[in-house]
Amino acid sequence: MTSARRLHYSYEDYLSALEMSEVKLEYCDGEMYAMAGGTPAHAFLAAAAIALLRNELLGRCRVSTSDLKVHIEQRVSPPFQT
């Protein structure tokens, strides 16, 4: 039995692919992942939650949608405990 080879990409590769992609992509440790779009119900719920958070945290912190790209240079701990 053979196993699938995992491809590793640079962050610059990811940014280039993101410009051409018709789907939302996420990047983690050299791998790109296609992300599913949300349902209308999810979008309305997320918008309501963002509005509530923004009003509550006004002047103390910024609130954004999940569409914001965030680049973290170094991760202190793994994202998931295994």
Buried (B, 14 or more C-beta within 10 A) or exposed (E): EEEEEEEEBEEEBBBEEBEEEEEBBEBEEEEBEEEEEEEEEEEEEEEEEBEEBEEEEEEEEEBEEEEEEEEEEEEEEEEEEE
